[in-house]
Amino acid sequence: MVDLIYQLFPYAIAFTIPLLITSLGGLFSERSGVINIGLEGLMLMGMFVGAYVISSIESTYPGTAVWIGLLAAAFFGALFALLHAFACVTLNANQVISGIAINMIASAITVYLARFFTGSGNLQIIRGMPRITIPFLSDIPVLGRLFFTQTYATTWLILLVLVLATFLLYKTRFGLRLRACGEHPHAADSAGVNVYLMRYMAVMISGACAGLGGATFIVTLSGEFNGTAAGLGFLALAALIFGQWKPWGILGATFFFGFASTVANVSQVIPVLAQIPGIYLKTFPYVITLLALILSSKSSQAPKAIGEPYDKGKR
């Protein structure tokens, strides 16, 4: 059993990290009062941009291509999220419908561009993010083998983002204003906060994080863009709700979903799990997701003004 955990844990962490950063992006948006159903599309945009940039320059800049691709994915994710911000904040459109439109547009644009550039619709990268073993820390009993052996640099980068996001939301003026916009936007406006600007910034941060999440998945697990995010954005959204819109709750939820998905994905190469019918393990993460959402629905701590368009002239 212990050996099984050691086998599964690195894959579970690698699967958790893209979900975590995408969920954190959704957290910023929804804490400001804007529902972001478009995480799937924003993640898909990050996958495409990351794969395209890396595949284009990795032969010229083999040492830095991955990091340039990650930065490009975050930038274009934020840029693409402006569509959602414009529709929801400026035009007061229905936020759920806008998010669905973002998913549809992202799917169409990325597949079209991938086919235009490659002919096949697939963008492959040769060199992904290498695994590293951290000296000294990897020698710690149990924890060293679990966390510091054969890990990715992106894992620690995104965990640092988690800490910074927590500090930003709860210990800074910006975070206080952002949360106020999601709870009582008119009160925030009365205190001199530009609600429109705060929501624009939050949605763009959401897009940057989701784009980074998509590219992280490409460079650590997938290795290619094939036109789909495989529902990861929706799983990240479920983790956001299950985590009760709190950073550390989201960490627990994404690890839970990441571990469940890992069990399903690697079941056939692990003798103990290979004895279980594959259909059960494949559906397990999604059944668990539905049950988690049902169980957490009664104790939901969603921002009070989430989903409500803000009109400065109305009280």
VOPAGU-2260 file (C-alpha; in pm, 1 decimal, decimal comma):
REM VOPAGU-2260
SITE   aa  ch    i         X         Y         Z
SITE  MET   A    0       0,0       0,0       0,0
SITE  VAL   A    1     283,4     238,4      87,3
SITE  ASP   A    2     456,6     163,7    -242,1
SITE  LEU   A    3     129,8     232,8    -424,7
SITE  ILE   A    4     105,4     575,9    -260,9
SITE  TYR   A    5     465,2     651,1    -357,7
SITE  GLN   A    6     381,6     551,9    -715,5
SITE  LEU   A    7      64,7     758,6    -740,5
SITE  PHE   A    8     167,8    1068,9    -548,1
SITE  PRO   A    9     394,4    1237,2    -810,6
SITE  TYR   A   10     125,6    1197,1   -1076,9
SITE  ALA   A   11    -143,8    1323,8    -839,9
SITE  ILE   A   12      60,8    1635,8    -760,0
SITE  ALA   A   13     133,3    1697,1   -1128,3
SITE  PHE   A   14    -238,4    1669,7   -1209,1
SITE  THR   A   15    -337,0    1886,2    -911,5
SITE  ILE   A   16    -117,5    2184,1    -998,1
SITE  PRO   A   17    -292,3    2292,2   -1323,8
SITE  LEU   A   18    -628,5    2254,1   -1149,1
SITE  LEU   A   19    -503,5    2459,3    -853,7
SITE  ILE   A   20    -383,2    2760,8   -1051,2
SITE  THR   A   21    -697,1    2757,7   -1268,1
SITE  SER   A   22    -920,2    2742,8    -959,5
SITE  LEU   A   23    -725,9    3030,6    -804,6
SITE  GLY   A   24    -797,4    3229,8   -1118,4
SITE  GLY   A   25   -1166,8    3154,4   -1080,8
SITE  LEU   A   26   -1140,2    3259,6    -717,0
SITE  PHE   A   27   -1027,3    3612,3    -807,5
SITE  SER   A   28   -1303,5    3653,5   -1062,7
SITE  GLU   A   29   -1583,0    3522,1    -844,1
SITE  ARG   A   30   -1463,9    3703,9    -533,3
SITE  SER   A   31   -1511,7    4023,4    -732,5
SITE  GLY   A   32   -1868,0    3919,2    -818,4
SITE  VAL   A   33   -1816,8    3783,1   -1172,0
SITE  ILE   A   34   -1899,7    3417,0   -1235,3
SITE  ASN   A   35   -1640,2    3259,3   -1462,9
SITE  ILE   A   36   -1782,0    2953,4   -1634,8
SITE  GLY   A   37   -1525,9    3021,8   -1907,6
SITE  LEU   A   38   -1232,2    2866,5   -1720,1
SITE  GLU   A   39   -1235,8    2573,7   -1962,2
SITE  GLY   A   40   -1200,7    2803,0   -2263,3
SITE  LEU   A   41    -935,7    3018,4   -2098,1
SITE  MET   A   42    -741,3    2706,2   -2006,6
SITE  LEU   A   43    -771,5    2581,3   -2364,1
SITE  MET   A   44    -636,0    2912,3   -2491,8
SITE  GLY   A   45    -337,6    2873,7   -2259,0
SITE  MET   A   46    -279,6    2521,0   -2385,8
SITE  PHE   A   47    -277,1    2636,5   -2747,1
SITE  VAL   A   48     -57,9    2943,0   -2695,5
SITE  GLY   A   49     185,1    2754,8   -2472,1
SITE  ALA   A   50     219,1    2463,9   -2715,3
SITE  TYR   A   51     252,2    2691,4   -3018,5
SITE  VAL   A   52     514,1    2921,4   -2864,5
SITE  ILE   A   53     721,1    2637,8   -2720,6
SITE  SER   A   54     711,0    2427,9   -3039,8
SITE  SER   A   55     813,6    2735,3   -3241,7
SITE  ILE   A   56    1120,2    2833,7   -3039,5
SITE  GLU   A   57    1236,8    2524,7   -2850,9
SITE  SER   A   58    1499,6    2437,6   -3111,4
SITE  THR   A   59    1642,1    2791,1   -3088,9
SITE  TYR   A   60    1603,1    2847,7   -2714,8
SITE  PRO   A   61    1593,0    2498,0   -2562,2
SITE  GLY   A   62    1665,2    2616,3   -2209,1
SITE  THR   A   63    1406,2    2891,6   -2184,0
SITE  ALA   A   64    1137,0    2796,0   -2434,6
SITE  VAL   A   65     913,3    2636,7   -2171,4
SITE  TRP   A   66     919,7    2943,4   -1947,8
SITE  ILE   A   67     855,2    3177,1   -2242,1
SITE  GLY   A   68     560,2    2957,6   -2339,3
SITE  LEU   A   69     418,6    2973,4   -1986,9
SITE  LEU   A   70     446,2    3353,1   -1982,0
SITE  ALA   A   71     284,4    3381,3   -2324,9
SITE  ALA   A   72      -1,6    3154,2   -2215,8
SITE  ALA   A   73     -66,8    3366,7   -1907,7
SITE  PHE   A   74     -57,9    3688,1   -2113,0
SITE  PHE   A   75    -295,4    3568,1   -2384,0
SITE  GLY   A   76    -521,5    3411,0   -2120,8
SITE  ALA   A   77    -556,4    3752,2   -1957,0
SITE  LEU   A   78    -609,9    3916,9   -2295,6
SITE  PHE   A   79    -878,1    3666,9   -2396,7
SITE  ALA   A   80   -1051,0    3710,7   -2059,7
SITE  LEU   A   81   -1111,4    4074,4   -2153,0
SITE  LEU   A   82   -1397,0    3949,4   -2372,4
SITE  HIS   A   83   -1568,4    3804,5   -2068,7
SITE  ALA   A   84   -1497,7    4117,5   -1862,9
SITE  PHE   A   85   -1633,6    4345,9   -2135,0
SITE  ALA   A   86   -1951,9    4141,5   -2172,2
SITE  CYS   A   87   -2017,8    4103,7   -1799,1
SITE  VAL   A   88   -1890,5    4431,6   -1653,4
SITE  THR   A   89   -1949,6    4684,9   -1929,6
SITE  LEU   A   90   -2248,7    4534,5   -2110,8
SITE  ASN   A   91   -2407,3    4372,7   -1802,1
SITE  ALA   A   92   -2456,8    4049,1   -1995,7
SITE  ASN   A   93   -2562,1    3726,6   -1829,3
SITE  GLN   A   94   -2238,3    3596,6   -1681,5
SITE  VAL   A   95   -2314,3    3228,4   -1729,6
SITE  ILE   A   96   -2401,4    3274,2   -2096,7
SITE  SER   A   97   -2090,4    3486,3   -2148,3
SITE  GLY   A   98   -1876,2    3212,7   -1992,7
SITE  ILE   A   99   -2031,1    2948,5   -2217,8
SITE  ALA   A  100   -1961,7    3172,8   -2517,3
SITE  ILE   A  101   -1597,7    3205,1   -2408,5
SITE  ASN   A  102   -1568,6    2824,7   -2402,5
SITE  MET   A  103   -1720,1    2791,7   -2749,0
SITE  ILE   A  104   -1511,6    3071,7   -2901,2
SITE  ALA   A  105   -1188,5    2937,7   -2750,3
SITE  SER   A  106   -1258,1    2587,5   -2878,8
SITE  ALA   A  107   -1329,5    2711,5   -3231,2
SITE  ILE   A  108   -1038,7    2958,1   -3253,4
SITE  THR   A  109    -770,6    2728,4   -3112,8
SITE  VAL   A  110    -868,6    2429,5   -3327,0
SITE  TYR   A  111    -884,4    2647,0   -3639,3
SITE  LEU   A  112    -544,6    2805,4   -3572,1
SITE  ALA   A  113    -385,2    2471,3   -3484,3
SITE  ARG   A  114    -508,2    2322,2   -3813,0
SITE  PHE   A  115    -398,5    2633,5   -4001,0
SITE  PHE   A  116     -44,4    2612,2   -3861,7
SITE  THR   A  117       4,8    2234,5   -3865,2
SITE  GLY   A  118    -261,6    2086,2   -4090,6
SITE  SER   A  119    -341,7    1816,9   -3835,6
SITE  GLY   A  120    -471,2    2027,6   -3546,1
SITE  ASN   A  121    -210,9    1888,3   -3305,3
SITE  LEU   A  122      81,0    2089,1   -3167,0
SITE  GLN   A  123     353,9    1878,1   -3008,4
SITE  ILE   A  124     643,6    1992,8   -2796,3
SITE  ILE   A  125     970,2    1799,1   -2781,7
SITE  ARG   A  126    1101,6    1919,1   -2447,6
SITE  GLY   A  127     858,6    1968,4   -2162,8
SITE  MET   A  128     927,3    2072,2   -1806,8
SITE  PRO   A  129    1202,5    1846,4   -1666,4
SITE  ARG   A  130    1159,6    1673,1   -1333,3
SITE  ILE   A  131    1407,3    1771,6   -1064,3
SITE  THR   A  132    1514,0    1631,9    -727,9
SITE  ILE   A  133    1579,2    1899,2    -466,5
SITE  PRO   A  134    1906,5    1836,4    -279,2
SITE  PHE   A  135    1891,9    1782,4      98,2
SITE  LEU   A  136    1512,2    1816,2     110,4
SITE  SER   A  137    1472,9    1494,0     -85,1
SITE  ASP   A  138    1654,9    1313,2     198,3
SITE  ILE   A  139    1378,9    1390,7     450,6
SITE  PRO   A  140    1212,4    1062,5     552,5
SITE  VAL   A  141     878,3    1001,0     375,4
SITE  LEU   A  142     813,5    1369,0     287,8
SITE  GLY   A  143    1131,9    1393,7      86,1
SITE  ARG   A  144    1030,2    1111,8    -142,7
SITE  LEU   A  145     673,9    1240,4    -175,3
SITE  PHE   A  146     732,5    1611,1    -233,8
SITE  PHE   A  147    1095,1    1677,1    -326,2
SITE  THR   A  148    1189,5    1383,7    -550,0
SITE  GLN   A  149    1122,2    1398,8    -924,6
SITE  THR   A  150     911,6    1713,4    -895,7
SITE  TYR   A  151     844,2    1998,4   -1138,0
SITE  ALA   A  152     957,4    2358,5   -1093,9
SITE  THR   A  153     603,9    2467,0   -1187,6
SITE  THR   A  154     473,3    2286,5    -879,4
SITE  TRP   A  155     665,8    2516,0    -648,6
SITE  LEU   A  156     595,6    2822,5    -861,8
SITE  ILE   A  157     220,7    2767,9    -838,2
SITE  LEU   A  158     233,5    2686,0    -467,5
SITE  LEU   A  159     411,4    3020,9    -427,5
SITE  VAL   A  160     127,0    3181,3    -625,2
SITE  LEU   A  161    -115,4    3019,3    -379,0
SITE  VAL   A  162      63,2    3182,8     -84,2
SITE  LEU   A  163      79,5    3518,5    -262,7
SITE  ALA   A  164    -288,6    3497,6    -359,5
SITE  THR   A  165    -384,3    3431,2       2,2
SITE  PHE   A  166    -178,5    3728,3     118,2
SITE  LEU   A  167    -315,6    3950,5    -158,2
SITE  LEU   A  168    -679,2    3866,7     -86,5
SITE  TYR   A  169    -671,7    3886,4     293,2
SITE  LYS   A  170    -382,9    4112,7     389,8
SITE  THR   A  171    -383,4    4395,2     136,7
SITE  ARG   A  172    -603,6    4690,8      46,9
SITE  PHE   A  173    -646,5    4549,3    -302,8
SITE  GLY   A  174    -781,1    4222,1    -164,2
SITE  LEU   A  175   -1021,2    4398,7      71,0
SITE  ARG   A  176   -1158,9    4608,4    -213,6
SITE  LEU   A  177   -1185,7    4305,3    -441,1
SITE  ARG   A  178   -1383,2    4106,3    -185,3
SITE  ALA   A  179   -1601,9    4407,8    -110,1
SITE  CYS   A  180   -1696,5    4425,6    -478,0
SITE  GLY   A  181   -1819,6    4067,6    -458,3
SITE  GLU   A  182   -2010,3    4115,2    -133,1
SITE  HIS   A  183   -2150,7    4469,7    -137,6
SITE  PRO   A  184   -2051,0    4651,2    -458,4
SITE  HIS   A  185   -2263,4    4959,4    -385,4
SITE  ALA   A  186   -2105,9    4995,2     -41,7
SITE  ALA   A  187   -1762,7    4958,1    -200,4
SITE  ASP   A  188   -1852,1    5224,9    -454,8
SITE  SER   A  189   -1965,7    5457,0    -175,1
SITE  ALA   A  190   -1622,2    5413,7     -15,6
SITE  GLY   A  191   -1452,8    5529,3    -335,3
SITE  VAL   A  192   -1375,1    5189,6    -492,5
SITE  ASN   A  193   -1404,3    5169,3    -870,4
SITE  VAL   A  194   -1610,2    4850,0    -893,6
SITE  TYR   A  195   -1583,0    4828,8   -1271,3
SITE  LEU   A  196   -1203,3    4852,0   -1263,3
SITE  MET   A  197   -1172,3    4597,4    -983,0
SITE  ARG   A  198   -1389,2    4347,6   -1168,8
SITE  TYR   A  199   -1194,7    4398,8   -1491,5
SITE  MET   A  200    -868,9    4335,2   -1307,2
SITE  ALA   A  201   -1008,2    4028,6   -1132,9
SITE  VAL   A  202   -1132,2    3870,5   -1456,7
SITE  MET   A  203    -797,4    3937,9   -1625,6
SITE  ILE   A  204    -613,1    3776,3   -1333,6
SITE  SER   A  205    -850,9    3485,0   -1373,0
SITE  GLY   A  206    -762,6    3455,8   -1741,4
SITE  ALA   A  207    -389,0    3473,5   -1671,6
SITE  CYS   A  208    -410,1    3198,0   -1410,2
SITE  ALA   A  209    -626,5    2973,9   -1629,1
SITE  GLY   A  210    -395,7    3026,4   -1925,9
SITE  LEU   A  211     -97,4    2938,5   -1707,9
SITE  GLY   A  212    -284,1    2631,4   -1586,4
SITE  GLY   A  213    -345,0    2513,7   -1940,9
SITE  ALA   A  214      16,7    2561,4   -2042,9
SITE  THR   A  215     137,2    2390,9   -1724,5
SITE  PHE   A  216     -69,4    2086,3   -1813,4
SITE  ILE   A  217      93,0    2079,6   -2158,0
SITE  VAL   A  218     453,4    2103,2   -2034,3
SITE  THR   A  219     418,1    1855,9   -1747,6
SITE  LEU   A  220     161,0    1592,5   -1843,3
SITE  SER   A  221      26,7    1612,2   -2196,9
SITE  GLY   A  222     309,4    1719,1   -2425,4
SITE  GLU   A  223      73,2    1829,1   -2701,1
SITE  PHE   A  224    -228,1    2042,1   -2781,7
SITE  ASN   A  225    -506,9    1832,5   -2934,7
SITE  GLY   A  226    -801,7    2073,3   -2929,6
SITE  THR   A  227    -953,5    1990,1   -2593,9
SITE  ALA   A  228    -898,5    2064,6   -2225,9
SITE  ALA   A  229   -1078,0    1739,6   -2134,3
SITE  GLY   A  230   -1307,3    1910,7   -1884,4
SITE  LEU   A  231   -1021,7    2031,5   -1662,6
SITE  GLY   A  232   -1164,1    2384,1   -1649,1
SITE  PHE   A  233   -1498,6    2255,9   -1525,3
SITE  LEU   A  234   -1321,4    2035,2   -1271,4
SITE  ALA   A  235   -1132,3    2344,7   -1151,3
SITE  LEU   A  236   -1463,3    2530,0   -1121,6
SITE  ALA   A  237   -1605,5    2242,0    -915,4
SITE  ALA   A  238   -1296,5    2255,8    -690,7
SITE  LEU   A  239   -1351,9    2629,9    -644,2
SITE  ILE   A  240   -1706,2    2567,8    -521,1
SITE  PHE   A  241   -1609,9    2264,2    -312,3
SITE  GLY   A  242   -1326,5    2468,3    -159,6
SITE  GLN   A  243   -1580,1    2733,3     -53,5
SITE  TRP   A  244   -1408,3    3015,1    -242,7
SITE  LYS   A  245   -1106,7    3002,3      -8,2
SITE  PRO   A  246    -746,1    2949,7    -126,7
SITE  TRP   A  247    -653,1    2667,9     111,8
SITE  GLY   A  248    -991,1    2502,7      71,1
SITE  ILE   A  249    -927,3    2506,4    -303,2
SITE  LEU   A  250    -587,0    2340,8    -247,2
SITE  GLY   A  251    -753,5    2054,1     -61,9
SITE  ALA   A  252   -1029,8    2020,4    -320,0
SITE  THR   A  253    -796,4    2021,5    -619,8
SITE  PHE   A  254    -568,4    1762,7    -460,1
SITE  PHE   A  255    -872,5    1546,2    -389,1
SITE  PHE   A  256    -989,0    1569,0    -750,4
SITE  GLY   A  257    -632,7    1535,5    -878,4
SITE  PHE   A  258    -574,0    1216,6    -682,5
SITE  ALA   A  259    -907,7    1069,7    -796,7
SITE  SER   A  260    -827,3    1148,6   -1160,4
SITE  THR   A  261    -478,2    1003,9   -1126,5
SITE  VAL   A  262    -615,8     676,8    -993,3
SITE  ALA   A  263    -836,6     655,7   -1303,4
SITE  ASN   A  264    -564,3     749,5   -1551,4
SITE  VAL   A  265    -287,5     514,8   -1431,3
SITE  SER   A  266    -504,3     225,9   -1314,2
SITE  GLN   A  267    -410,4      -5,6   -1600,2
SITE  VAL   A  268     -35,7       4,6   -1526,7
SITE  ILE   A  269     -68,9     -66,4   -1154,5
SITE  PRO   A  270    -146,7    -434,5   -1085,6
SITE  VAL   A  271    -364,5    -370,4    -779,5
SITE  LEU   A  272    -586,8    -122,4    -965,6
SITE  ALA   A  273    -585,8    -310,1   -1296,1
SITE  GLN   A  274    -818,0    -569,5   -1139,4
SITE  ILE   A  275   -1095,4    -308,4   -1108,0
SITE  PRO   A  276   -1307,5    -260,5   -1422,8
SITE  GLY   A  277   -1180,7      46,1   -1607,5
SITE  ILE   A  278   -1525,7     200,9   -1650,0
SITE  TYR   A  279   -1561,8     236,8   -1273,1
SITE  LEU   A  280   -1228,0     410,1   -1231,4
SITE  LYS   A  281   -1282,5     639,3   -1531,4
SITE  THR   A  282   -1615,8     763,9   -1398,1
SITE  PHE   A  283   -1496,3     779,7   -1035,9
SITE  PRO   A  284   -1358,8    1140,6   -1045,3
SITE  TYR   A  285   -1679,4    1278,1   -1196,2
SITE  VAL   A  286   -1909,4    1089,7    -959,9
SITE  ILE   A  287   -1701,0    1213,9    -667,4
SITE  THR   A  288   -1720,5    1568,1    -809,2
SITE  LEU   A  289   -2101,4    1554,5    -823,6
SITE  LEU   A  290   -2125,4    1413,4    -471,3
SITE  ALA   A  291   -1884,5    1677,7    -339,3
SITE  LEU   A  292   -2088,6    1958,2    -495,5
SITE  ILE   A  293   -2413,4    1816,1    -356,0
SITE  LEU   A  294   -2269,7    1781,1      -6,0
SITE  SER   A  295   -2116,4    2130,3      -6,9
SITE  SER   A  296   -2418,5    2308,4    -156,7
SITE  LYS   A  297   -2596,8    2360,1     176,5
SITE  SER   A  298   -2294,2    2523,1     337,4
SITE  SER   A  299   -2205,1    2736,9      37,5
SITE  GLN   A  300   -2011,2    3053,4     123,1
SITE  ALA   A  301   -2029,5    3214,4    -218,7
SITE  PRO   A  302   -1987,6    3594,5    -239,9
SITE  LYS   A  303   -2326,5    3757,3    -190,4
SITE  ALA   A  304   -2319,1    3963,7    -509,3
SITE  ILE   A  305   -2179,7    3692,3    -734,9
SITE  GLY   A  306   -2348,0    3686,1   -1073,9
SITE  GLU   A  307   -2519,8    4019,7   -1023,9
SITE  PRO   A  308   -2437,6    4290,8   -1281,6
SITE  TYR   A  309   -2332,8    4615,3   -1117,2
SITE  ASP   A  310   -2513,0    4933,5   -1221,5
SITE  LYS   A  311   -2368,5    5242,4   -1057,7
SITE  GLY   A  312   -2696,9    5430,0   -1097,7
SITE  LYS   A  313   -2909,8    5171,4    -914,9
SITE  ARG   A  314   -2920,1    5104,7    -541,5
